[in-house]
Amino acid sequence: MKRTLKAHLAVLVVAGLLVGSQALAAQSATSAGGRYAGVPKGHWVVGFCNGMTGNAWRAAHVDAWEQECKLAEQAGLVSKHYTANVDGANAQVAAINDFISKGVNLICIEADSGPALGPVIQDALDKGITVVSTDPCGLTVKEGGKLIIVNGDNDEYMRAPMEYLAYRMNYKGSVIHLYGLEGGWAGGEVRKAVVREVVAKNPSMKIVAGVACNWLNTKANAAITSLLSTHGAAYGGPGVLVAAEDVGTGIIQAYESAKVPLPCILGDYTYGFLRACAKYKDLVSCSNVYPPSTTRTYLYAGLLSLDGYKMNASKTLVGGVPNSITTPMPFIVVNENQIKGNEPWLKMLRPTTKVKLLKDVVAEADKNKLSDNATLDGWLTMQELIDLYYVK
């Protein structure tokens, strides 16, 4: 399998590691030529509903959808696309109902509102609309049915960086856990469980605080500021880990404002956070990459279903749920001078997860003048998706 990176992003270079069969391939995000080779033209009408706004990942997520739809329109696979960029369950339900009234063939959903979306998704399915969702939303997913589940690898998203950071902390210390939501999204529960599992297997590590931050730097900043106002330096320094999801800049700013030494940080994949980390030579930090371009995969999977492609049942059964596709995490970024290749935490990485050095990422970003809000990204091509998950 190959993996595609946006042309303006740094191509992954793995220091001391073999890329193997999971090699990355460069492909332009600006041309439709050859992108959908062999896939029948359908002139389908498609819609995407994003259920939360306000952070860089969401902006890149929606932008990737817009880019891919325009390419699919150029190639004759899509005749029209709609985008609903909203907040909350009520707004998502209203947007999906609007898509249904417009007669769309495919609805893709970032199902932040979970089971609250179940009834409207069922309505869409009953009307013959194909639905690609990040969560079953309380519905029973049937093998070969019109409801398709596509998610990033939420287990690996947290496990790889947690194993690295636990190693760097000599498997001891206090952990402040800043997660996304309190509940409602199955993927988020997987992420939380992984953090707790890694901490639990190391007796000298302990979670001392847990706060939902809705993947917003403002809320992460407020949470850390509050904790530091109470605990001060006891919640800073190399003996403390802030294990966060999709937030990093707000954490660093909170520590800098409180004049408390920075802890070890599991942050995000924006260039702003990466540049902030690079200012601290000895900072133990890690960035994981939950690709914003999963929206491209939503569209691919939906179009393939509309065109009659059949999923391989043995390869699309995830956690007991059929019709499920898990997109891999491309790589993690660590603040190291080099990776020797024999570090014990490397054994915990899946073959699909590679390692990039922070100094190299920042140098490449500066060279290409990428903004602080730009994000690292990666996605499977349509052909790769077919090869991995569909019947030949």
Beta strands, then each sheet from edge to edge (+ up, - down):
strand 1: 3-5
strand 2: 24-26
strand 3: 44-50
strand 4: 78-85
strand 5: 106-110
strand 6: 130-133
strand 7: 147-152
strand 8: 172-179
strand 9: 204-212
strand 10: 240-244
strand 11: 264-266
strand 12: 285-288
strand 13: 324-327
strand 14: 331-334
strand 15: 354-357
sheet 1: 1+ 2+
sheet 2: 4+ 3+ 5+ 6+ 7+ 13+
sheet 3: 9+ 8+ 10+ 11+ 12+ 14- 15-
end
